[in-house]
Amino acid sequence: MTSYRASLTPQMLSYAEKFDDRGDIRWLPYLMYFHPAGHTSEVVSTDEVGFRVSEGQGRRASAGGEVPDGPVRLVAGSSTVFGIGASTDAHTLSSRLWDKHAPSTPWLNFGGRSFNSAQELLLFTLYRHLVPQIDEIVLFTGFNNLGLARLPRHLQGDQGAFFNGHEYADQVREARLAKFRENGMSRRAAHKAVAEPETVHVPPTLDEQIARATELTVRHLDNWRLLAAGLGAKLTFVLQPLAPWVRERPSTEEGHLFAELDAIADFGRAYGDICTVDAGRRYARSLAEGCAGIGVPFLDMNPLLAEAADPGQWLFVDRIHFTDGGHDLVAGLLAEHLGLS
């Protein structure tokens, strides 16, 4: 049987080896997890902290490695910013902006794979000191908060659910169970003390998911606003593209890849009713209203990408991560619509 993932996107094997849940997750305090540090391959390189290296104008730079003198610009967000799908470091959003579309100032990659808005904010808060002079921050994100809004309430907490949350809860439960048993509690009593509430989870409606995701995103974005203002940096929130938010019919290559991926883990079943163009537009309207309320510029990349792409153009390696051509096209749209140079 033909594997379209292996033939069309061989670089994804490198990401799977080190940069997904089967790879080398680095468990960290506060952030929960981050990328392997000091990794080098033909596809992806990280610095001694775990930030991906950007390439532009014949130079290489990263927040935890070589930081250029003078002001820099940041692209922050989750795995799409990190650049899952790019065949090399040179094809991520930060690299395409630095090397081609907005080369006047170096761009650094502040993406964290599988991060929600709280983790994105925390990553910047904990590591901002590595980058002394910041002129501009493009926060390119939005999907993860909405995708995680479907999870049960006991996993949401005050700052939203996060990926690997089930595993985290299970490990905490096991540690508590062991502690109770060490202290002489009977097995039955210990299990009763750490048991989850027995409830049947009914996924929230689409309106409820959008409201939850928007509230969290805007709440955390308001802290970004305050930090950016203190640094004298321009901040823009960009709603990232999702393949079914951009267009209803995928390209030929996307169709093959999506079908193969759905046989492994059904994206539509996992994310339900958020995977339509209409859902993406409704979410964008909600976010635009929230951003206006706190005075942060907002850009929805989905309709812009739909209009700019040629019919049948291959943009995505999966429903959320770009091909090299997709990265370059989106970087160009960012430069055009944000007035970058």
C-alpha positions, 0 to 999 in steps of 0.5 A: 500500500502506498504511503503518501506521507512517506512519498510526499512529506518525507520530512515528517519522519524527522518530526515524528522521531523527535518532535511529536508525542512519540518523540523526545518530549522534554518535561519542564516545570511551569511550561509542562513540556518543550522541544528537545534541546541542541538537536541538529538534523537536515530537517530541524535544528534547535538551540540549547534551550529548545527554540528552533533556529531561524535562517535569513540573509545568510545568517542563523539565529535563535532566542537561546542561541545566537541573538543578532545585535540590535532589534529583532522581530518575533513570530510566536505561537504553537507548532505551525510557528515552530514549523512542523512540515517545513523541509528545513529550518529555512522554510519556517515562517520566521525564516521566510520573513527574514530571508525574503518577505520582510528582511529589514530586521531579523526574525526569531522563532518563538513557537512551542509545539502543541502549546495553548495560549497560556503556554505561549504567554508563559514561554515568552514571559520566561525567556524574553530576557534572552532577547533584549530588544524586540520591535515587533511580535506577531502572535500567529495562533488560535486553533489549539484553544478551540480544539482543546475547548471540547475536553471535559471540564475537569481538564480545563482548569483556570487557564484551559486544557492542554495537550497531554493533559490526560497523561498528566492527570493520570500520573498525578493520580498514580502518585497520589495513590502510591502516597496514600498506600505508603501511609497505610490506607487500604487499596479500596479507600485509596482508589476512592480518594483519588477517583475522578467524578463519574460523569458522562462527558457531553461535548459542548456546542460549537457556540460554547467552544468558541466562547470558551476559546475566545475568552481564554485567548483574549484574556492571555492576549491582554497580558501580551499587550501589556508586555509588548507595550512595556517593551515598546513593541508592536503586537498583532494577533493573527488567526492561523489557517486550518485547511478546512477553514481555508477551503472546502475541497483540499488539493490532490496531495492534501486529499491523499495525506488527509485520508491516510492520516484519518486512518491513523487518527480521525481528525474530524472525529476528534475535533467535530464541528469546528472543522468547517469554513463556517466554524472558522469564520464564526471563530474569527468574528468572535476573536476580532471582537475580543481583540478590538475590545483590548486594542490589539490588531487582528488578522484572519489569515484564512480568507486571505490564504484562500484568495491568494492560493491557486486552485488546487495548490498544495498548502498543507502537509496535514490540516494544520501544518504547511508545506514549504510553499504554504509557509512561503505564501503565508509569510508573504501575506503576513508581510503584505497585510501587516505592512512589514518590510 
